[in-house]
Structure formats: C-alpha cells, structure tokens
Amino acid sequence: MITLAVLDQAVARRTGPFFQAAQDSSVPTTSTTIAAYMPTLKTSALLGGPENLWLLRRGLLADGTPVTGAFDPIDRIRMVQSFDSSAGRVVVDRNWRYPMQPNELADFTHLHPQQELRTSVLAGLRRCFMPDRGQINGTVTTWGDIDLTADLPWLLHPAQVLRVQAGYPGAYYDVPFEPVTQAGHVLLAGGMGYVAPGALWMTALRPAWSWVNEAESTSGPTADSDTLDVDLDYAAAAGHIEAWHLFPSHMFAAAAGNLQASQKDAAAEFTRQALIWGPPPDRKVAFSQPFFLPRVGF
C-alpha cells in the first residue's frame, strides 16, 4: 500500500526538480513572515536554488508526525520568490497565515502541487489497472441480464471482465459469459441473472483509483494520507506520462535543462512498468460453451 502523498512525491521527482527541506528548529519566525530558514539548503557554491519552484506544506514534521502548532490549508502552497543560499533563507511570494513550525518539512516541486502535479497523479491512476476478484451481486434486468455497473461504477468497459465462475469457495467452475454495453452500463448477457447473482464470482480489471483506504471509492483519493493498492513505480510512470500530455510546456522546459526524462523516455518507462504490473495476458484454456458427456452404465 502507498499513500497519495508518496505517489505525489514520486511523480514530482520524475517531472523536474524536486527536493525536501525542513524549517530550522532554532531560527524563530513570525506570523507575518514570508521566509523560511532551512539549514540543509545553506551553501556557498554557485548552484541552482529553489527559485521559481513551488513550496508545498503538508502539515508534517521531518520525522513524519503532524505539526503541533496551528496549520491552515490556505498556507499549503506558495511559490519561491528568492533564495539566500548563505543563510538558507527561502522567501515566498506572499505571507503565510501561520509560519512554518520548527522542523516542519516542505516539498519543492517544478509543477504546481494541486493544479498540475496532483492532476497528473490522478490521471495516471486512471491508466493503472489491477485484477480483482469478488462475488457478483449485480441488479438483474428484465431479461435476466446482470447489470455490473450498477454495483461497480468503475466497471465501464466489457473488456474489464476477465472471468466468471459459479459455485462456492473451494468448488468453483468456469461458466461462459458475454459482457455487453447498454446505456453506458456493462451487463452480463445471456440470461445469467437466472443463476442467483450471489452464486457467481467475477475477475475484473479494477482501476487503481477505485480502491482507496482498503474500501470501494467512487471519487478516488483526495487526502495526502489516503492509501492505494498499486505499485509505486507503475503509478508514478503513469503520472509522469500524463504530465507530458497535460502540461507539455512545463515539461519541455525541464527536459530541455536535463532536469527530467524526455517524453519518449517517459513513455518507454510506462510501457515497461505496464508490462510488469498491468493486466496479464489471458492464459486460461476453456470451452466457450458448456457441454456434458453422456452417462454410461447405471
């Protein structure tokens, strides 16, 4: 399981300059300051600093625990206006309501944390699928077809249905199935509703955004602490290529300075990860229709 914040950071590393730094525990700040003092950024070398990067506060200390002082979500995002490398002083573009707390950790990102980075992350999750198996409890239509989308809003394409079985745990058997689309819903056609839905089991491709905090989700992850059941590299590679699709001007700027991979390299990496973690090829051998051998003897 990974958190949405960890996935944000993994995509941020791929899409341009990214680093973290914590507020100095000994240098005080005031409620009207627009500066932060970060000793790990002190240097006398003529290196590129955090100017024009976004500073993101998640309300966490460097050890991962929540800040103990006041924290307002309005202070979450600022742009770095200037940087004094000799003092490790970071000046942001507008005042905070509450200054950074001692040892409070900040992320520095190339893409806007909410409008670009998080948007790319969520778009990437829509590319990621994982096989999932569960009992069918769908709505039976007039003709005996089973409406799968009525119970599983994320199931929107017939190709997501991989396998249908009947029986009970320990005694399953494969049954022929035909997924079809009707009015935007995926149905199991062919009168399968006459088999009690509770006796049917389905293996389907579930999009990664639909399983959040170990529960069904119709909206996807929203909070930094939300957990996802998806491989980090798979989801990060998907978010990276989505950033190229959604925000090419910012991505080209970073790639031109060799601060991130090119679009071609990002696409190749996502393809590699999809071959490892994506939907596996169908290796099941079975008859398309059931048949029975005639009884012999008694």
C-alpha positions in Angstrom: 0.0 0.0 0.0 1.2 3.5 -0.8 -0.2 6.9 0.2 -1.3 9.6 -2.2 1.5 11.9 -0.8 4.2 9.3 -1.5 2.8 9.0 -5.1 2.8 12.8 -5.5 6.5 12.9 -4.5 7.4 10.0 -6.8 5.9 11.8 -9.7 7.4 15.1 -8.7 10.9 13.5 -8.8 10.2 12.4 -12.4 8.8 15.7 -13.7 11.5 18.2 -12.8 13.5 19.5 -9.8 12.3 18.0 -6.5 13.7 18.1 -3.0 12.6 18.4 0.6 13.9 20.7 3.4 12.8 21.4 6.9 12.4 24.7 8.8 15.2 25.4 11.2 14.4 24.4 14.8 16.4 27.3 16.2 15.5 30.3 14.0 12.2 31.9 15.0 9.6 33.1 12.5 6.6 35.4 12.9 3.1 35.2 11.6 3.8 38.0 9.0 7.0 36.5 7.6 7.3 35.3 4.0 10.5 33.5 4.7 11.6 30.1 5.9 15.1 29.2 7.2 16.3 25.8 6.1 19.8 24.8 7.2 20.1 21.9 4.8 19.9 24.4 1.9 22.9 26.5 3.1 25.7 26.5 0.7 28.5 28.8 -0.6 28.5 27.0 -4.0 27.1 28.7 -7.0 24.3 26.1 -7.6 20.8 26.5 -8.7 18.4 27.0 -5.8 14.7 26.7 -5.3 13.8 30.0 -7.1 10.6 29.7 -9.1 9.8 26.3 -7.6 6.6 25.6 -5.7 6.9 25.2 -1.9 4.3 22.7 -0.6 3.5 22.3 3.1 1.7 19.1 4.2 1.5 19.9 7.9 4.1 17.3 8.8 7.4 17.4 10.6 10.6 16.0 9.3 10.0 12.7 11.2 6.6 12.3 9.6 4.5 13.3 12.6 1.9 16.1 12.3 2.8 19.6 13.3 1.8 20.6 16.8 1.2 24.3 16.1 -1.6 25.9 14.1 -1.8 24.9 10.4 -4.2 26.4 7.9 -4.7 24.7 4.5 -4.6 28.2 2.9 -0.8 28.1 3.7 -0.3 24.8 1.8 1.1 26.2 -1.5 3.5 29.1 -2.2 6.0 30.0 -5.0 9.6 30.7 -4.1 10.4 34.3 -5.0 14.0 34.4 -3.9 16.7 32.5 -2.1 19.7 33.5 0.1 22.0 30.4 -0.1 24.4 31.7 2.5 21.6 31.7 5.2 19.4 29.0 3.7 16.6 31.7 3.6 13.7 30.9 1.3 11.4 33.8 0.5 7.9 33.0 -0.8 5.6 35.2 -2.9 3.1 36.0 -0.2 2.7 35.8 3.5 1.6 32.8 5.4 -1.3 32.9 7.9 0.8 30.7 10.2 4.6 30.4 9.6 6.4 27.2 9.3 6.9 25.4 12.5 10.3 24.3 13.8 11.4 21.1 11.9 8.3 21.4 9.6 9.0 19.7 6.3 8.4 21.2 2.9 8.4 19.8 -0.6 9.8 21.8 -3.5 8.3 20.9 -6.9 8.5 22.0 -10.5 4.8 21.5 -11.2 2.1 23.3 -9.3 1.3 20.9 -6.5 -2.5 21.0 -6.9 -3.3 22.2 -10.4 -0.6 20.2 -12.3 1.2 17.6 -10.1 -1.9 16.2 -8.4 -3.9 16.4 -11.6 -1.2 14.3 -13.4 -1.1 11.8 -10.5 -4.9 11.3 -10.6 -4.9 11.0 -14.4 -2.1 8.4 -14.1 -4.1 6.3 -11.7 -6.8 6.1 -14.4 -4.3 4.3 -16.5 -3.4 1.7 -13.9 -5.5 -1.5 -13.5 -5.2 -4.5 -11.3 -7.0 -7.8 -11.5 -9.6 -8.1 -8.7 -12.0 -10.9 -7.8 -15.2 -10.8 -6.0 -18.8 -12.0 -5.7 -21.3 -10.7 -8.2 -24.3 -9.0 -6.5 -25.5 -7.1 -9.5 -29.0 -5.9 -10.4 -30.9 -8.4 -12.5 -32.7 -6.8 -15.5 -36.0 -7.8 -17.1 -34.3 -10.2 -19.5 -32.2 -11.9 -16.8 -29.0 -10.0 -17.7 -26.9 -8.8 -14.7 -26.1 -5.1 -14.5 -22.5 -5.0 -13.2 -22.0 -1.2 -13.4 -25.0 -0.6 -11.1 -22.9 -2.1 -8.2 -19.4 -1.3 -9.6 -19.4 2.2 -11.0 -15.8 1.8 -12.1 -16.7 -1.1 -14.5 -17.4 0.7 -17.7 -16.0 -1.5 -20.5 -16.7 -5.1 -21.4 -13.0 -5.8 -21.8 -12.6 -5.3 -18.0 -14.5 -8.6 -17.3 -11.9 -11.4 -17.4 -13.5 -14.4 -15.9 -16.9 -15.5 -14.5 -17.2 -18.6 -12.2 -20.1 -20.2 -10.3 -20.1 -22.2 -7.2 -18.8 -21.5 -3.7 -15.3 -21.2 -2.2 -13.3 -24.3 -2.9 -15.7 -25.6 -5.6 -15.7 -23.0 -8.4 -16.2 -23.8 -12.1 -15.9 -21.5 -15.1 -19.1 -20.5 -16.9 -19.5 -19.0 -20.4 -20.1 -15.2 -20.2 -20.8 -12.4 -22.6 -20.3 -8.8 -21.3 -22.1 -6.2 -23.3 -22.6 -2.4 -23.1 -26.1 -0.9 -22.7 -26.8 2.7 -21.9 -23.3 3.2 -20.5 -23.6 0.1 -18.3 -21.8 -3.2 -18.6 -24.1 -6.2 -18.4 -23.5 -9.9 -18.3 -25.9 -11.1 -21.0 -27.4 -14.4 -21.9 -29.9 -14.9 -19.1 -27.2 -15.2 -16.4 -29.5 -13.5 -14.0 -31.4 -16.7 -13.7 -28.3 -18.1 -11.9 -28.5 -16.4 -8.5 -26.0 -13.5 -8.7 -24.7 -14.4 -5.2 -23.5 -17.7 -6.6 -21.4 -16.0 -9.3 -17.8 -14.8 -9.0 -16.0 -12.4 -11.3 -12.4 -11.5 -12.0 -12.2 -8.0 -13.5 -9.7 -5.2 -14.2 -10.2 -2.6 -11.4 -8.8 0.9 -12.0 -6.3 1.8 -9.2 -8.3 5.0 -8.2 -11.4 2.9 -7.2 -9.8 1.1 -4.2 -8.9 3.7 -1.5 -8.1 3.1 2.2 -9.0 -0.6 1.6 -12.6 0.2 0.5 -14.6 0.9 -2.6 -14.4 4.5 -3.8 -16.3 6.4 -6.4 -14.3 9.6 -6.2 -10.7 8.3 -5.9 -8.1 9.5 -3.4 -8.3 13.1 -2.1 -6.2 13.4 1.1 -2.4 13.0 1.3 -2.9 10.1 3.8 -5.3 8.1 1.5 -3.8 4.7 0.7 -3.8 2.9 -2.6 -3.2 -0.7 -3.5 -0.9 -0.1 -6.6 2.8 -0.5 -7.3 4.6 2.9 -6.8 6.8 2.7 -9.9 3.8 1.7 -12.1 1.6 4.6 -10.9 4.5 7.1 -10.9 5.4 6.2 -14.5 1.7 6.7 -15.4 1.6 10.1 -13.7 4.8 11.1 -15.5 3.5 10.4 -19.0 0.2 12.1 -18.1 2.1 15.2 -17.1 3.6 15.3 -20.6 0.2 15.0 -22.1 -1.5 17.7 -19.9 1.3 20.2 -19.3 3.8 19.9 -22.2 5.2 23.5 -22.0 6.3 23.0 -18.4 7.6 19.5 -19.1 9.6 20.6 -22.1 11.2 23.4 -20.1 12.5 20.9 -17.5 13.5 18.3 -20.1 15.5 21.0 -22.1 17.6 21.5 -19.0 18.1 17.8 -18.5 16.1 18.0 -15.2 13.8 15.2 -16.2 13.4 12.5 -18.8 12.2 13.2 -22.3 8.6 12.4 -23.4 10.0 9.4 -25.4 11.8 8.0 -22.3 8.8 8.6 -20.1 6.6 6.7 -22.5 9.1 3.8 -22.7 9.2 3.6 -18.9 5.5 3.5 -18.5 5.3 0.7 -21.2 7.9 -1.2 -19.2 6.0 -0.8 -16.0 2.7 -1.7 -17.6 4.2 -5.0 -18.9 5.3 -5.9 -15.4 2.2 -4.7 -13.4 -0.5 -4.2 -15.9 -3.2 -6.7 -17.0 -1.7 -10.1 -17.6 -2.3 -11.9 -20.9 -5.2 -14.4 -20.8 -3.6 -17.9 -20.3 -6.8 -19.7 -19.4 -7.9 -22.5 -21.7 -11.6 -23.4 -21.6 -14.6 -24.2 -23.7 -16.7 -21.3 -24.9 -19.9 -23.3 -24.2 -20.6 -25.9 -21.6 -21.0 -29.5 -22.6 -21.7 -32.7 -20.8 -20.7 -36.3 -21.6 -23.5 -38.9 -21.8 -23.8 -41.1 -18.7 -22.6 -44.6 -19.2 -23.8 -47.6 -17.2 -26.0 -47.2 -14.2 
